[in-house]
Amino acid sequence: MAPPFLRGLALVAVTALLLGAAPLAKTPEPAQDDSIEALRTRANAGDAEAQLNLGYMYATGEGVPEDAVEAVAWFRQAAEQGHAAAQYNLGFAYANGEGVPEEPFSGL
């Protein structure tokens, strides 16, 4: 059984899906060095915004090879810092089984 935190994220994602929300949220990067190396440096330093954007890039294959597992890892880091868009994207990944371990649904 998934921990309550993950069940809550899944519930948020399912609710968003039912309401027709967009599948991924991305926050525009401020005017900075926008190279993948600079973004990764900021993300590794704990910048939640950079973590979200790097996760988005991996989820969509924008500038990097598409990798759902890597996307979830970056979304999780930003989500744990309280970043709402990252929490949404992490919940969406769990709701759709993208980049996360598959578990049988046992109800909420």
C-alpha positions in Angstrom: 0.0 0.0 0.0 1.3 3.4 -1.0 2.2 5.9 1.8 -0.5 8.6 2.6 1.5 11.3 0.9 1.6 9.4 -2.4 -2.1 8.5 -2.2 -2.9 12.2 -1.7 -0.8 13.1 -4.7 -2.6 10.5 -6.8 -5.9 11.8 -5.6 -5.0 15.4 -6.6 -3.8 14.1 -10.1 -7.0 12.1 -10.6 -9.2 15.0 -9.6 -7.2 17.3 -12.0 -7.6 14.8 -14.8 -11.4 14.6 -14.2 -11.6 18.3 -14.4 -9.6 18.4 -17.6 -6.4 19.9 -16.4 -3.3 20.0 -18.6 -1.1 17.0 -18.1 2.2 18.8 -17.2 2.8 22.2 -15.6 6.0 24.1 -16.4 7.1 27.4 -15.0 9.0 29.7 -17.3 12.7 30.0 -16.5 13.9 33.5 -15.5 16.5 35.1 -17.7 19.5 33.0 -16.9 22.0 30.9 -18.7 19.5 28.4 -20.2 22.0 25.7 -21.2 21.2 22.2 -20.0 24.4 22.2 -18.0 23.5 25.4 -16.1 20.0 24.1 -15.5 21.4 20.8 -14.1 23.8 22.8 -11.9 21.0 24.8 -10.4 18.8 21.7 -10.0 21.6 19.8 -8.2 22.1 22.8 -6.0 18.5 22.4 -4.8 16.8 25.0 -6.9 13.2 23.7 -7.0 12.3 25.7 -10.1 15.3 24.2 -12.0 14.3 20.7 -10.8 10.8 21.2 -12.1 12.0 22.4 -15.5 14.5 19.6 -15.8 11.8 17.1 -14.9 9.6 18.7 -17.6 12.4 18.4 -20.1 12.8 14.7 -19.4 9.1 14.1 -19.4 8.7 15.7 -22.9 12.1 15.0 -24.4 12.8 18.7 -24.8 16.5 19.1 -25.2 17.3 15.7 -23.5 16.3 12.1 -24.2 12.8 11.4 -23.1 13.0 9.5 -19.7 9.9 9.2 -17.5 11.9 7.8 -14.6 14.4 10.7 -14.6 11.5 13.1 -14.9 9.8 11.7 -11.8 13.1 11.9 -9.9 13.4 15.6 -10.6 9.7 16.3 -10.0 10.0 14.5 -6.6 12.9 16.6 -5.5 11.0 19.8 -6.3 7.8 18.4 -4.8 9.5 17.6 -1.5 10.4 21.3 -1.3 6.7 22.3 -1.6 6.7 23.3 -5.3 3.1 23.0 -6.3 3.6 22.4 -10.0 6.1 19.7 -9.3 3.6 18.1 -6.8 1.0 18.2 -9.6 3.4 16.6 -12.1 4.4 13.9 -9.7 0.8 13.1 -8.9 0.1 13.0 -12.6 2.9 10.6 -13.2 1.6 8.3 -10.4 -2.0 8.5 -11.8 -0.8 7.5 -15.2 1.9 5.0 -14.2 4.6 7.0 -16.0 8.1 6.5 -14.6 6.9 5.0 -11.3 6.7 1.4 -10.1 3.5 -0.3 -11.0 1.3 -1.2 -8.1 -2.2 -2.7 -8.2 -4.9 -0.2 -7.4 -6.4 -1.0 -4.0 -8.7 2.0 -3.7 -8.3 5.2 -1.6 
